[in-house]
Amino acid sequence: MERRFRLSTSYYNQRSKLSDLLTNRHVAERRNEQVDEMLKLIGNFGFPIVVSAYLLVRIEGKLAELTISITELAKALAVIKA
């Protein structure tokens, strides 16, 4: 009997985790935390500064990807010319 109870408890725990994933509860909670953090930053530093910092962080990743793409393009052009 105990073994069945343990298995069923484990089954329900896994099922609730799956349910959480499917309903994106953890994603919604994370978004709420991010919004709260952004509001605190805006209150402390001001809207323009927070938006500028956010955009700089996002653009930095894009610039790294562009740098890699340009390097690969230059290599491909060198192979074509040769």
C-alpha positions as CSV (number, residue, x, y, z in Angstrom):
1,M,0.0,0.0,0.0
2,E,2.7,2.5,0.9
3,R,4.4,2.0,-2.5
4,R,1.2,2.8,-4.3
5,F,0.8,5.9,-2.3
6,R,4.3,7.0,-3.0
7,L,3.9,6.4,-6.7
8,S,0.6,8.2,-6.8
9,T,2.0,11.2,-4.9
10,S,4.9,11.3,-7.3
11,Y,2.5,11.1,-10.2
12,Y,0.4,14.0,-8.9
13,N,3.5,16.1,-8.2
14,Q,4.7,15.5,-11.8
15,R,1.3,16.2,-13.1
16,S,1.0,19.5,-11.2
17,K,4.5,20.5,-12.5
18,L,3.3,19.7,-16.0
19,S,0.2,21.7,-15.5
20,D,2.2,24.7,-14.3
21,L,4.4,24.5,-17.4
22,L,1.4,24.2,-19.7
23,T,-0.3,27.2,-18.1
24,N,2.9,29.2,-18.0
25,R,2.4,30.1,-14.3
26,H,6.1,30.3,-13.7
27,V,6.5,32.6,-16.8
28,A,3.8,34.9,-15.5
29,E,5.4,35.0,-12.1
30,R,8.8,35.8,-13.6
31,R,7.2,38.6,-15.7
32,N,5.6,40.0,-12.5
33,E,9.0,40.0,-10.8
34,Q,10.6,41.7,-13.8
35,V,7.9,44.4,-13.9
36,D,8.3,45.0,-10.2
37,E,12.1,45.3,-10.6
38,M,11.7,47.7,-13.6
39,L,9.3,49.9,-11.6
40,K,11.8,50.1,-8.7
41,L,14.5,51.1,-11.1
42,I,12.4,53.7,-12.7
43,G,11.5,55.1,-9.3
44,N,15.2,55.2,-8.3
45,F,16.8,56.4,-11.5
46,G,14.1,57.8,-13.8
47,F,12.4,56.5,-16.9
48,P,14.9,57.8,-19.5
49,I,17.9,56.2,-17.8
50,V,16.2,52.9,-17.3
51,V,15.0,52.7,-20.9
52,S,18.4,53.7,-22.2
53,A,20.1,51.0,-20.1
54,Y,17.6,48.4,-21.2
55,L,18.2,49.2,-24.9
56,L,22.0,49.2,-24.5
57,V,21.9,45.8,-23.0
58,R,19.7,44.4,-25.7
59,I,21.7,46.1,-28.5
60,E,25.0,44.7,-27.1
61,G,23.8,41.1,-27.9
62,K,22.7,42.0,-31.3
63,L,26.0,43.7,-32.0
64,A,27.9,40.6,-31.1
65,E,25.8,38.5,-33.5
66,L,26.4,41.1,-36.2
67,T,30.1,41.0,-35.7
68,I,30.2,37.3,-36.1
69,S,28.0,37.5,-39.2
70,I,30.2,40.1,-40.8
71,T,33.3,38.0,-40.1
72,E,31.8,35.0,-41.7
73,L,30.7,37.1,-44.7
74,A,34.2,38.4,-45.1
75,K,35.6,34.8,-45.0
76,A,33.0,33.7,-47.6
77,L,33.9,36.6,-49.9
78,A,37.6,35.8,-49.6
79,V,36.9,32.2,-50.6
80,I,34.9,33.4,-53.6
81,K,37.6,35.8,-54.8
82,A,40.3,33.2,-54.5
